[in-house]
């Protein structure tokens, strides 16, 4: 028995010495090519993504994740889109102009919603049991009427990327558009608003996802790579 223990100890010692000589990350690069990596957009994703879970006592009522398409987010989106599809500088610049022009007329969100309601219909339906609206510095602002304001969509891969680990196929995906006037568009672009919220509400309860001026100006807290999924 003693000789068995000594042999096992010797084997473990050899293995530990062997593994310490060759680092796993050196072996991975040579034996398992990883490919090139595009710029990391996790900091932008974190600033403009919000998630909330609404409970009724211990029962989950809704799980919602929103992505606010602010100017900074649109710039990051164009970078990801252009790099993935091989767009040249002129094409990227033209695309960015169109993206930023959208923010002169709309507050835009992508929303993932998992609503646990037996009577639930799409948020884009006029008779839906849940509705969405925005709130800017306490002022409530409904979406544009009909499908122009709330539209159920399929998220393209570039947008899925910014949802990170919160994206899954169990949630419905929506494009939310809130019409705004030029003055409010200017204030939002210059971060001259204290609070912007996206509210998801039923007849009896609601949940909020909020972006504050302080949160957007604080760029010190960023998720670690292992906490974020970059497909």
N, C-alpha and C positions, 0 to 999 in steps of 0.2 A: 504493500500500500504506500509505504514511504517512497519507494523508488518511482511509483506512478506519479506521485505528487511532485517529486523533483523533476521528472521528465516533462510534466505539464508546465511547470514553472519555467523551465528552460525554453520550451517552445514559445510560450507567451513573451519571454524576454526577447527572443530572436525576432518575433513578429513586430514587437514594438519598435525595435531598432530599425527594422526594414522600412516600416511605414513612416518613421521619422526622417528617413533619408530622402524619400521621394514625396514631395508635397502633392496632395490630390489635385490642386489647381494647375500644377505643371503637367501632370499626367492627362488631365481633361483636355487641355489645349492641344496636346500633341496627338492624342488618340481619339478624341471626340470633338472635332471642329465645331465651334459655337457660332460661327458666322459673325458678320459685323453687327454692331449695335447702333441704333438710331438714338438721337438725343433724348434724355430722360425728361418726361413731362409730368412726373408725379407731383411736383410742388404745385404746378398750376391746377392739376386735377384735384388736389386736396383743398385748395382755396375755393374752388367753385363748385364742389360737390357737397351735398348735404343729405343725410339719411335720418329717418325717424321711424320708430315703431310705435303704433298706437294700441293700447291695451284697454280692455274692459275687465276690470279685476285681474284675473290671471289669463284671460283669453285674448289672443292676438286678433285685433280687428283689421289692421292695415300695416303694411311695410312699404314705405315710400322712399325713393332716392331721386334727388333732383340735381340737375347740372345746369347752372346759369351760364348762358352764352354771352358773357361780358366781353369787352374788347380784348382783354388779355387772353381769355380762353380762345376766342376766335383766331388770334394770331398763332397760338400753339396748335390749334386744329389745322390751320393751313400748313404749318410746318410738317405735321404728321402726314397729312393728306399728300402734300407735294413730294415728300421724301419717299413715301410708299409707292407713288405712281410715277415718279421720275419727272415731275414738272420742272421746267427751267425757271430762272429768276423772273422773267417777264410774266409767265403764266401764273406764278405764285403771287406776284404783285397785283395782277388783275383780279385774281380770286380774293385776295385780302380786301381790296377795295369794295367788292360786292358784299363781302361778309360784314365789314364795318358799316356799310350803308344800311344794312338791315337794322343795326342798332340805333339808327337815327329815327326809326319809325316804330320799332317794337322792343319790348322786353321779351326775350325768348328763353324758354327752358326746355330741356329734355327731361322727361319724368318716367321713372320705372315705378309701377304700382302693383302691389299684390294685396288685393282687398278681399278679406274673408267674409263675404256676404252672399247668402244664397240667392238674393235677388239682384246681384251685381250685374250691371251691363257696362259696356265701354264708356269711359269718361267722355268720349266724343259724342255720345248719344244724348239728345235733349231731355230724355226721361231718366237719365242715370241717377242712381241713388246717392252718388257722391259727385261733388263739383270741385272745381279749382278756381282760384283767383290769386292775384298778387296784392301785396300791401307795401306801399312805399311811404316811409315816415308816418305810418298810421292811416294813410289814405288807401281805401280798398279800391282795387281796379280789376274789373272782370275781363275775361278773354274776349277777343273779337267774336262776333256771332258765328254760329254754325261751325262748319269744319275748318274755317280759316283760323279759329281760335284754339280749338282742341282737336287734334288729329291723331288717331292711332296709326303707328308707323312701324316699320322694320328698321332697327338701328344698323347703320353701316359699321364695318369693323373699326374705322377710325374713331367713331364716337363711342363704341363699346369700350375701347381702350381707356377712355377717361373715366368710365364707371368703375374700372378696376374690379376688385373681388365682389362688388355689390351687384354686378350684372349676372343675371341668370334667365333662363327661358321660362321660368314660372311667373315672371312679372310682365304685365302689359307695358308696352313702350308708347309714349305719347310725345308729341310736339305741342308745346303751349306757347301761344303768342298773345301778348298784351299790347294793345295800341297805346302809343304815348305821343305827346306833343314835343316840338323841337326843344323847348326850354327844359323839360324834364330829361330828355335825351342828353342834353348838354351837361346837366347836373350829374347824371349817372356816370357819364363818360369821365367826368372830372372827379368822381368819387365825392361829390358834394351832397350826398344823402347819408343819413345816419343808419338807416335800416331798410333792407329790402327782404320781403318774405314771399314765399310761395305757400299758399294755404290749401289743404285738401280737406273738404268738409262734407259731412252728411247732415241730415236734419237734426241730429242729436249730439254730434261730436265732431271735433276737427283736430288736425295736427298741423304744425308749422315747420317750415324749413327756412332758416334766417341767415342772411349775410349782413354783417355789420361793417361799418367803416373801419373800426379797430381791427377786426379779424382780417380784412383784406390788406391792411397796411402792415400787419405782423407777418413777416416772411421768414421768421426764425425757426418755426416748428415745422419740420418736414418728415413725412413717413420714411422709415427705413425701407430699403429695397425689398427685404424679405417680407415686409408687411403689405406690399403692393404687387398686384399681378399685372404684368405687362405681356399680354399674349403675343 
